[in-house]
Amino acid sequence: MIWAGIFAITALNIAVKVADEDPKWILYGFPPLFLSLLALGFGRTFANGQPTKGWWLPLIPLSLLMIWYVFIRIFGHFSLAPILFHFQYEMESNGIVGSVAFQMAREILPFLLVFVCWRQAARGHRRMQMLGGLLTIPFLVLNPFTLGIGNHVMRAYASDQLNLAHHFADPSLAEKPQGQQPNLIHIYLESTERTLWDESLFGKVAAPLKRLEARGFSATGIAESEMTNWTLAGHVASNCGTPLFGLGAIDRNDFDDVDALLPKAVCLSDILARDGYALTFMKGAMLEFAGTDGFVAAHNYQKGIGYGQIGANYPAQVNAFGSRVNPWGIDDEDLFDAAFKEITALSAGKKPFGLTMTTIGGHSPAGYISRSCLDDADVMALPNRTLQAFYCTNKLTEAFIDKLAKAGFLKNTIIVVQSDHLAMRNEIYRQLKSRERRNTFIILKDGLSPQLNATAATMVDAYPTLLEALGYKLPDGKAGLGVSLLSGHATLAGRVGLDRLNDAILSDHAVRDSLWGIERGT
């Protein structure tokens, strides 16, 4: 009876959590409820007997549900593309893998308990096992995991698909501007989506960015498309004008250049390097994490700086157990300090320069607050750690730009401040999902009139927008799959809609093969 009671409680707990994550799965609570009542009703007869053939069948759909649930709980969504991508690359980043593994173990625990309880409660009871077996097929078919994969496949192989290759513009056709070339400082703010501008939900979290926005160009309509919804994918989309198409089922053993990410893409850094720029890529985490080093090496950055290069220069916050508070790497305040030093060195050179940097403060599940902000009453007054982390990094960003201005480094320099992607699951995820979610994208440039641009767009449109802001001339304002938001032309998302564009991204092979340099036999 004890095993039956534990099974009933745990199964109902899982059903409630699943429905809580996505209300449309409320019906998924009825089969666990039914089995739970059976377990309690028949519990007295379960004490003896041995498992019979097929007792484990209900555990198959439950295992798939567990996978779906864990990804929803950790990342906020279940998407096949980033899963496949991250399986191909190293995941080393100081202790972050251990941190994620601990979180996964915590979410998996109720499912493991159900597995054990089912075996103990259903052993030797043929009627119970038969009912469990009958429910296996409905559980399997009406399963968030199964339906999610099925939806992905159906969208990828739908008959009426947009051919992305017909809309791809060669970025190498960008014409170099005449006269002195401007410098570029490109700041990616981890997960700092534009939705945070809503003061009714998030208070003054975005106030520093609003002040920056009032001084420059701001795109307010950048939605998130498929294969742009994690950090490196956001970098690729906004720097190369294409989603981060992974190799998928292609055997990496048959493809020598898998570590050189999208080696045939012509990205912003490739064009700037062609035209004489000195280029640096900086992040506070390890460059080796999830293919970032492959992107930096393949696209003409002369210098890549990550935790492995500068981590020893900055102190780490540790908790009472001696573990790093920020397992990713250095705090954002330290990254900004290192970036200021790098800009000082780059400014002393004779070449125009480009520096790209990416923060970590807003990363899920609860953000990472820089040391200096722990004593900032204005920051710590916010109601939870996630908002405190976002506000802290936003204040540090504004202070960094002001420091550059006071040092005289912003003459003939363009600054771009943007989110890398929409936030994943965090403490304010429900509030974010209650609004129409958009990415942040701000350009500060002398002579560029302050304006809010509401054009429907995706992150790929940031690429030609950056090129035009730097003075490049583009055929019809296009580069890659993007259309410059400064050009006045409609974007691909604006013309066909986000849903159809997403379906085309999932079904594409031609653009992917071209960017990866894959040659297929005829």
C-alpha positions in Angstrom: 0.0 0.0 0.0 2.9 2.3 0.7 4.3 2.0 -2.8 0.8 2.6 -4.2 0.4 5.7 -2.2 3.8 7.1 -3.2 3.0 6.3 -6.8 -0.4 8.1 -6.7 1.0 11.2 -5.1 4.1 11.4 -7.4 2.1 10.7 -10.6 -0.4 13.4 -9.7 2.4 15.8 -8.9 3.9 15.3 -12.3 0.5 15.7 -14.0 -0.1 18.9 -12.3 3.4 20.3 -13.1 3.0 19.3 -16.8 -0.3 21.0 -17.0 1.1 24.0 -15.1 3.9 24.4 -17.7 1.5 24.2 -20.6 -2.3 24.3 -19.9 -3.2 22.4 -23.0 -1.7 19.3 -21.4 -4.3 19.3 -18.6 -5.8 16.2 -20.2 -2.5 14.5 -19.6 -3.5 14.5 -15.9 -6.4 12.1 -16.3 -4.5 8.9 -17.2 -2.0 9.4 -14.2 -5.1 10.1 -12.0 -6.8 6.9 -13.2 -3.7 4.8 -12.6 -3.2 6.5 -9.2 -6.7 5.6 -8.1 -6.1 2.1 -9.3 -2.9 1.9 -7.5 -4.6 3.0 -4.2 -7.6 0.7 -4.8 -5.5 -2.3 -5.6 -2.6 -1.5 -3.3 -3.3 -4.3 -0.8 -2.9 -6.9 -3.5 0.5 -5.7 -4.7 2.6 -6.9 -1.8 3.4 -10.2 -3.4 4.2 -11.5 -6.8 6.8 -10.8 -9.5 6.8 -8.4 -12.4 5.2 -10.0 -15.5 6.2 -9.5 -19.1 5.4 -6.0 -20.3 5.0 -4.3 -16.9 7.5 -1.6 -18.1 5.5 -0.5 -21.2 4.0 2.6 -19.6 7.5 3.8 -18.7 8.3 4.4 -22.4 5.9 7.4 -22.9 6.7 8.5 -19.3 10.4 8.7 -20.2 9.6 10.8 -23.3 7.4 13.1 -21.2 10.3 13.4 -18.7 12.7 14.6 -21.5 10.1 17.2 -22.7 9.5 18.3 -19.1 13.2 18.7 -18.2 13.8 20.8 -21.3 10.8 23.0 -20.6 11.8 23.5 -17.0 15.4 24.4 -17.8 15.1 26.3 -21.1 11.4 27.3 -21.2 10.8 25.6 -24.5 11.3 22.2 -26.2 13.1 22.7 -29.6 15.0 20.0 -31.5 17.5 22.3 -33.3 19.5 23.5 -30.3 19.5 20.0 -28.8 21.0 18.5 -32.0 23.5 21.4 -32.3 24.8 21.2 -28.7 25.4 17.5 -29.0 28.0 18.3 -31.6 30.2 20.6 -29.5 32.2 20.8 -26.3 30.2 21.9 -23.3 33.1 22.8 -21.0 32.6 26.1 -19.2 34.1 26.1 -15.7 31.4 24.1 -13.8 28.3 25.1 -15.7 27.8 21.6 -17.0 27.7 20.3 -13.4 25.3 23.1 -12.4 22.9 22.2 -15.3 23.3 18.5 -14.5 22.3 19.1 -10.9 19.2 21.0 -12.1 18.3 18.2 -14.5 18.7 15.6 -11.8 16.3 17.6 -9.6 13.7 17.8 -12.3 14.1 14.1 -13.1 13.8 12.9 -9.5 9.9 12.7 -9.4 9.9 10.6 -12.7 12.5 8.2 -11.3 10.3 7.8 -8.2 7.4 7.0 -10.4 9.5 4.4 -12.3 10.4 2.6 -9.0 6.9 2.9 -7.6 5.2 1.5 -10.7 7.5 -1.5 -10.6 6.8 -2.1 -7.0 3.0 -1.4 -7.1 2.2 -3.2 -10.3 4.3 -6.3 -9.8 2.3 -9.5 -10.0 -1.1 -7.8 -10.7 -2.0 -8.7 -14.2 -5.1 -6.5 -14.4 -3.1 -3.4 -13.4 -0.4 -4.2 -15.8 -2.9 -4.8 -18.6 -4.5 -1.4 -18.0 -1.1 0.2 -18.0 -0.3 -1.5 -21.3 -3.5 -0.3 -22.8 -2.7 3.3 -21.8 0.8 3.1 -23.3 -0.3 3.8 -26.9 -2.5 6.8 -26.0 0.3 8.1 -23.7 2.8 7.7 -26.5 0.7 9.3 -29.2 -0.7 12.2 -27.1 2.7 13.0 -25.6 4.2 16.5 -25.6 7.5 15.0 -26.7 6.0 12.9 -29.6 3.8 15.7 -30.8 6.7 18.2 -30.6 8.9 16.0 -32.7 6.0 15.2 -35.1 5.2 18.9 -35.5 8.9 19.6 -36.3 9.0 16.9 -38.9 5.7 17.9 -40.5 6.8 21.5 -40.7 10.1 20.6 -42.2 8.6 18.4 -44.9 5.5 20.4 -45.7 4.8 20.5 -49.5 4.4 24.3 -49.8 7.7 25.7 -48.5 9.4 29.0 -49.0 12.7 28.5 -50.8 15.2 30.4 -48.7 18.0 30.1 -51.4 15.9 32.4 -53.6 16.0 35.1 -50.9 19.6 34.9 -50.0 21.7 37.9 -51.0 25.5 37.6 -51.2 27.0 39.7 -48.4 30.4 40.0 -50.1 28.7 42.5 -52.5 28.7 45.1 -49.8 30.6 48.1 -51.0 33.1 49.6 -48.7 32.3 53.2 -47.5 34.4 56.1 -48.7 36.5 58.0 -46.3 37.3 57.2 -42.7 35.8 54.0 -41.6 34.0 54.0 -38.2 34.9 51.7 -35.3 32.4 49.3 -34.0 31.7 48.2 -30.4 29.0 45.5 -30.4 27.6 44.6 -27.0 25.4 41.5 -26.6 23.4 41.5 -23.4 22.5 38.0 -22.3 18.7 37.3 -22.6 17.9 41.1 -22.2 14.9 41.1 -24.4 12.9 44.2 -25.1 9.9 42.8 -23.1 11.7 44.0 -20.0 10.9 47.6 -21.0 7.4 47.0 -19.5 7.5 49.0 -16.3 4.2 47.7 -15.1 5.8 44.2 -14.8 9.5 44.9 -14.3 9.8 48.3 -12.9 12.9 50.2 -13.7 15.0 47.2 -14.8 15.4 48.6 -18.4 15.7 52.3 -17.4 19.5 52.5 -18.3 18.7 51.0 -21.8 15.8 53.3 -22.3 18.2 56.2 -21.8 20.5 54.8 -24.4 17.6 54.2 -26.7 16.6 57.8 -26.5 20.0 58.7 -28.0 19.9 56.5 -31.1 18.1 54.1 -33.4 16.1 51.3 -31.8 14.3 48.4 -33.5 11.2 47.4 -31.6 9.9 44.6 -33.9 12.6 41.9 -33.8 10.9 38.6 -33.1 12.7 35.3 -32.5 12.8 32.9 -35.4 13.8 29.2 -35.4 17.5 28.4 -34.9 18.3 31.8 -33.4 17.2 31.1 -29.8 20.4 30.5 -28.0 23.5 32.6 -27.5 25.7 31.6 -30.4 22.7 31.3 -32.7 21.8 34.9 -31.9 25.4 35.9 -32.7 25.4 34.1 -36.0 22.0 35.4 -37.1 22.9 39.1 -36.3 26.4 38.8 -37.7 25.9 36.6 -40.7 22.3 37.1 -41.7 21.3 33.5 -41.3 19.9 31.2 -38.7 22.5 28.8 -37.2 21.7 25.8 -39.3 23.2 22.8 -37.6 24.6 19.7 -39.3 21.7 17.6 -37.8 22.0 14.0 -38.8 25.1 14.5 -40.9 27.9 12.4 -39.5 30.7 14.7 -38.1 33.2 12.0 -38.9 32.4 12.6 -42.6 32.8 16.3 -42.3 36.3 17.5 -41.3 35.4 21.2 -40.8 32.6 20.7 -38.2 34.7 22.8 -35.7 34.9 25.7 -38.2 31.3 26.9 -37.7 29.5 27.9 -41.0 32.9 28.2 -42.7 31.4 29.4 -46.0 29.3 32.1 -44.5 30.3 35.7 -45.2 29.8 37.4 -41.8 30.2 41.0 -40.6 33.6 40.1 -39.2 34.7 38.7 -42.6 33.7 41.9 -44.4 35.4 44.1 -41.8 38.6 42.0 -41.8 38.6 42.2 -45.6 38.4 46.0 -45.3 41.3 46.4 -42.8 39.7 46.2 -39.4 41.4 44.9 -36.3 38.8 42.5 -34.7 38.4 41.1 -31.2 35.7 38.8 -29.7 35.3 38.8 -26.0 33.2 36.8 -23.5 33.4 36.1 -19.8 32.8 32.4 -20.3 35.1 29.9 -22.0 35.4 30.4 -25.7 35.3 26.7 -26.2 31.8 26.4 -24.9 29.3 25.1 -27.6 31.3 26.1 -30.7 32.1 29.8 -30.0 35.8 29.2 -30.6 34.9 27.6 -34.0 32.9 30.7 -35.0 35.6 33.1 -33.9 38.4 31.1 -35.7 36.3 30.7 -38.9 35.3 34.3 -39.3 38.5 36.4 -39.2 38.6 37.7 -35.7 42.3 38.3 -35.0 41.8 37.8 -31.3 39.4 35.7 -29.2 39.3 36.4 -25.5 37.4 34.3 -23.0 37.7 33.1 -19.5 40.7 31.0 -20.4 42.6 34.1 -21.4 41.6 36.6 -18.7 39.9 34.6 -15.9 43.0 34.6 -13.7 43.0 38.4 -13.8 39.7 38.8 -11.9 38.5 37.5 -8.6 35.7 35.0 -8.4 32.8 35.2 -6.0 32.5 32.0 -4.0 29.7 30.7 -1.8 30.0 29.2 1.7 31.0 25.9 0.2 33.8 27.4 -1.8 32.1 27.0 -5.2 32.0 29.7 -7.8 28.8 31.8 -7.6 29.1 32.4 -11.3 30.1 29.0 -12.9 30.2 30.5 -16.4 33.2 32.7 -15.8 34.0 36.3 -14.8 31.4 38.8 -13.7 30.0 41.4 -16.2 31.8 44.2 -14.4 35.1 42.4 -15.0 34.2 41.8 -18.6 33.5 45.5 -19.1 36.8 46.3 -17.4 38.7 43.9 -19.7 36.8 45.3 -22.7 37.8 48.9 -21.8 41.5 47.8 -21.7 41.1 46.1 -25.0 39.5 49.1 -26.6 42.3 51.3 -25.2 44.8 49.0 -27.0 42.8 48.9 -30.2 42.4 52.7 -30.3 46.2 53.1 -30.1 46.5 51.2 -33.4 46.3 52.6 -36.9 43.4 50.4 -38.1 39.7 50.9 -37.5 38.6 48.3 -35.0 35.7 46.2 -34.1 35.1 44.7 -30.7 32.3 42.2 -30.0 31.5 41.2 -26.4 28.8 39.2 -24.7 27.7 39.4 -21.1 26.3 36.7 -18.8 24.4 38.5 -16.1 20.9 37.8 -17.4 21.4 34.1 -17.9 18.8 31.7 -16.6 17.7 30.4 -14.2 18.3 33.3 -11.9 21.0 35.5 -13.3 24.4 36.4 -12.0 24.8 39.7 -10.1 28.2 41.4 -10.3 30.0 42.0 -7.1 29.6 45.8 -7.1 25.9 45.6 -7.5 25.5 43.5 -4.3 26.1 46.8 -2.4 23.9 48.9 -4.7 20.7 49.5 -2.8 18.9 50.5 -6.0 19.6 47.1 -7.6 19.0 45.0 -4.5 15.6 46.7 -3.9 14.1 44.7 -6.8 12.0 41.7 -5.7 14.0 38.8 -7.1 17.5 37.8 -8.2 16.7 37.7 -11.9 15.5 41.3 -12.0 18.5 42.4 -9.9 20.8 40.7 -12.3 19.3 42.3 -15.4 19.2 45.7 -13.8 22.8 45.4 -12.6 24.1 44.5 -16.1 22.0 47.3 -17.7 23.5 49.8 -15.3 27.0 48.5 -16.0 26.4 48.8 -19.7 25.4 52.4 -19.5 28.3 53.2 -17.2 30.7 51.5 -19.6 29.5 53.5 -22.6 29.7 56.7 -20.5 33.3 55.8 -19.5 34.2 55.3 -23.1 32.8 58.7 -24.0 34.7 60.4 -21.2 37.9 58.7 -22.4 37.4 60.0 -25.9 37.0 56.6 -27.4 33.6 57.1 -29.1 34.8 59.5 -31.8 33.9 58.0 -35.1 32.6 54.9 -33.3 29.3 53.1 -33.6 27.9 51.3 -30.5 25.4 48.5 -30.8 23.6 47.1 -27.8 21.3 44.1 -28.3 20.0 40.9 -26.8 21.4 37.7 -28.0 18.0 35.9 -27.8 14.8 36.0 -25.8 15.2 34.9 -22.2 14.9 31.2 -21.3 13.1 30.0 -18.2 13.8 32.2 -15.2 12.0 33.7 -12.2 10.0 36.1 -14.3 9.3 33.8 -17.2 5.5 33.8 -16.7 5.4 37.6 -16.9 7.6 37.6 -20.0 5.3 35.1 -21.7 2.3 37.2 -20.9 3.5 39.9 -23.3 4.4 40.1 -27.0 8.1 39.3 -26.8 10.7 41.1 -28.9 14.5 41.4 -28.9 16.5 44.5 -28.0 18.5 46.2 -30.7 19.9 49.7 -30.3 22.5 51.6 -32.5 24.3 54.7 -31.2 25.9 56.7 -33.9 26.7 60.4 -34.5 24.3 61.7 -37.1 21.8 58.8 -36.8 18.6 60.5 -35.7 16.9 58.9 -32.6 14.0 56.8 -33.8 11.9 53.8 -32.9 11.6 51.4 -35.9 8.7 49.0 -35.5 9.3 47.0 -38.8 8.5 43.3 -38.4 11.9 41.6 -38.4 14.0 38.8 -37.0 17.6 38.7 -35.9 18.9 38.1 -39.4 17.9 41.6 -40.3 20.3 43.0 -37.8 23.2 42.0 -40.1 22.5 44.3 -43.1 21.3 47.0 -40.7 24.8 47.0 -39.0 26.5 47.1 -42.4 24.4 50.1 -43.5 25.0 51.8 -40.2 28.8 51.3 -40.8 28.3 53.1 -44.2 28.3 50.1 -46.5 26.1 50.1 -49.6 24.0 47.0 -50.1 22.0 45.9 -53.2 18.4 46.6 -52.1 19.6 46.8 -48.5 20.0 43.0 -48.3 22.7 40.7 -46.9 22.2 37.0 -46.3 18.5 36.5 -45.5 18.3 39.9 -43.9 17.0 43.3 -45.0 18.4 46.4 -43.4 15.9 48.2 -41.1 17.5 51.4 -42.3 16.6 50.8 -45.9 12.9 51.1 -45.8 12.4 47.8 -47.6 10.2 45.0 -46.2 11.9 42.2 -44.4 11.4 38.5 -45.2 9.5 38.1 -42.0 7.4 41.1 -42.8 6.5 39.8 -46.3 5.7 36.1 -45.5 5.1 36.1 -41.8 7.1 34.6 -39.0 5.3 31.2 -39.0 6.0 30.6 -42.7 9.6 31.8 -42.3 10.1 29.4 -39.4 8.8 26.5 -41.4 11.2 27.4 -44.3 14.1 27.5 -41.8 13.2 24.0 -40.5 12.9 22.6 -44.1 16.0 24.2 -45.6 18.9 22.2 -46.9 20.2 24.3 -49.8 21.3 27.4 -47.7 22.6 25.1 -44.9 24.7 23.0 -47.3 26.1 26.2 -48.9 27.1 27.8 -45.6 28.7 24.6 -44.3 30.4 23.9 -47.6 28.7 20.5 -48.1 28.8 19.1 -51.6 26.2 16.5 -52.4 26.5 14.0 -55.1 24.1 14.2 -58.1 
